[in-house]
Every structure is written in C-alpha cells, then in structure tokens.
Amino acid sequence: MSKKITIPSSLISIFLASLVAIGINQGGVSISGISLIYFCCALIFVAQWLVFIPSYIFQTEHYFDLTGSLTYISVTLLAILFTIDITLRDILLALLVWIWAFRLGSFLFVRVKKSRQ
C-alpha cells in the first residue's frame, strides 16, 4: 500500500476509534483522572503500532496476529481489574474473550510459523 493511502486510513481509524470511545464512555471508570475507555483505546493503538514497526522493517507478519490476541487479553484484564462493581456477567464475558483470543492468536501464530518453513 502506498503512503497516500495508509496515512489517511490510519487517521480515519484513530478518529473512528475516538468516536466509539467517546460514545461508550458515559459515566465510566477513571484511572488518575483519565477515562479507562480512553486509556484502553490508546493502549490498543500503541501496542499495535509498536509491533508494526519491526514487522514493517523486517517485512513479516510473524508476530502481528499474536500481538493482536495479547492486546485483547491485556485490555480485557485491565478493564476487569479497574472496574469497581464486577458482576458474574463481566467475568464470564472476560473469560470468553480470553478463550477466543488465545485460541485465535495461537492458531494464526502456528499457521504463520508453518507457512515460513
């Protein structure tokens, strides 16, 4: 993809993610005055960008899918840890996300490893 396409796409992604975060933040939990939703959103983007840099330099997608799954697991764990009134439903949803993320991430990681051999 050319830089003419990727930079506007990245900016649109950030804008849309910001709108979603603003939309779901109504009355949410704060960490040191920063909304948990905004913090999680920023964490997701930073983690993906940090993995993108070596992936782009070495032209590999080796760890990108695995990092996506680890990001899901980390952000869900962070949200659960900082939620004040945790319900059984919250825990069940987090567990289902973790199971899905672990399964998908490990499957994609193994598939990429096999294709490189």
C-alpha positions as CSV (number, residue, x, y, z in Angstrom):
1,M,0.0,0.0,0.0
2,S,1.2,3.5,-0.7
3,K,1.7,6.2,1.9
4,K,-1.0,8.2,0.2
5,I,-3.5,5.5,1.3
6,T,-2.1,4.3,4.6
7,I,-1.7,7.7,6.4
8,P,-5.3,8.8,5.8
9,S,-6.5,5.3,6.6
10,S,-4.7,5.5,9.9
11,L,-6.1,8.9,10.7
12,I,-9.6,7.7,9.9
13,S,-9.1,4.7,12.2
14,I,-8.0,6.9,15.0
15,F,-10.9,9.2,14.5
16,L,-13.5,6.4,14.4
17,A,-12.0,4.7,17.5
18,S,-12.1,8.0,19.3
19,L,-15.8,8.5,18.4
20,V,-16.6,5.0,19.7
21,A,-14.6,5.6,22.9
22,I,-16.5,8.9,23.5
23,G,-19.8,7.1,22.8
24,I,-19.3,4.3,25.3
25,N,-17.5,6.4,28.0
26,Q,-20.7,7.9,29.5
27,G,-20.2,7.5,33.3
28,G,-17.3,5.2,33.0
29,V,-14.4,4.4,35.4
30,S,-11.4,6.8,35.6
31,I,-7.8,6.0,36.4
32,S,-6.0,9.1,37.9
33,G,-8.5,11.3,36.1
34,I,-8.1,9.5,32.7
35,S,-11.1,7.5,31.5
36,L,-10.5,3.8,31.5
37,I,-12.0,3.5,28.0
38,Y,-9.7,6.2,26.6
39,F,-6.7,4.5,28.3
40,C,-7.6,1.1,26.8
41,C,-8.2,2.6,23.4
42,A,-4.7,4.3,23.5
43,L,-3.1,1.1,24.8
44,I,-4.5,-0.9,21.8
45,F,-3.2,1.6,19.3
46,V,0.2,1.9,20.9
47,A,0.7,-1.8,21.2
48,Q,-0.3,-2.4,17.5
49,W,2.0,0.4,16.3
50,L,4.9,-0.9,18.4
51,V,4.6,-4.3,16.7
52,F,4.1,-2.7,13.3
53,I,7.5,-1.0,13.4
54,P,9.6,-4.2,13.4
55,S,7.1,-6.0,11.3
56,Y,7.4,-3.3,8.6
57,I,11.2,-3.2,8.8
58,F,11.6,-6.9,8.5
59,Q,8.6,-7.3,6.2
60,T,7.0,-10.1,8.3
61,E,3.6,-10.7,9.8
62,H,5.1,-13.3,12.2
63,Y,4.0,-11.7,15.5
64,F,1.3,-9.4,14.4
65,D,-1.7,-11.7,15.0
66,L,-0.3,-13.0,18.2
67,T,0.1,-9.4,19.4
68,G,-3.5,-8.7,18.5
69,S,-4.6,-11.5,20.7
70,L,-2.4,-10.4,23.6
71,T,-3.8,-6.9,23.2
72,Y,-7.3,-8.3,23.6
73,I,-6.3,-10.3,26.6
74,S,-4.4,-7.3,28.2
75,V,-7.1,-4.7,27.7
76,T,-9.8,-7.0,28.9
77,L,-7.8,-7.8,32.0
78,L,-7.1,-4.1,32.6
79,A,-10.8,-3.3,32.3
80,I,-11.8,-6.1,34.7
81,L,-9.1,-5.0,37.3
82,F,-10.2,-1.4,37.3
83,T,-13.9,-2.0,37.2
84,I,-15.5,-1.2,40.6
85,D,-18.6,-3.4,40.6
86,I,-17.6,-6.6,38.8
87,T,-20.5,-8.9,38.1
88,L,-20.5,-12.6,37.2
89,R,-21.5,-11.5,33.7
90,D,-18.4,-9.3,33.5
91,I,-16.2,-12.2,34.5
92,L,-17.9,-14.6,32.1
93,L,-17.5,-12.1,29.2
94,A,-13.9,-11.6,30.0
95,L,-13.2,-15.3,30.2
96,L,-14.9,-15.9,26.8
97,V,-12.8,-13.1,25.2
98,W,-9.6,-14.6,26.7
99,I,-10.5,-18.1,25.4
100,W,-11.3,-16.7,22.0
101,A,-8.2,-14.5,21.8
102,F,-5.9,-17.3,23.0
103,R,-7.4,-19.8,20.5
104,L,-7.4,-17.5,17.5
105,G,-4.0,-16.0,18.3
106,S,-2.3,-19.3,18.8
107,F,-3.9,-20.7,15.6
108,L,-2.8,-17.8,13.5
109,F,0.7,-17.8,15.0
110,V,1.2,-21.5,14.3
111,R,-0.2,-21.1,10.8
112,V,2.3,-18.3,10.0
113,K,5.1,-20.3,11.5
114,K,4.2,-23.4,9.4
115,S,4.0,-21.3,6.2
116,R,7.5,-19.9,6.7
117,Q,9.1,-23.4,7.0
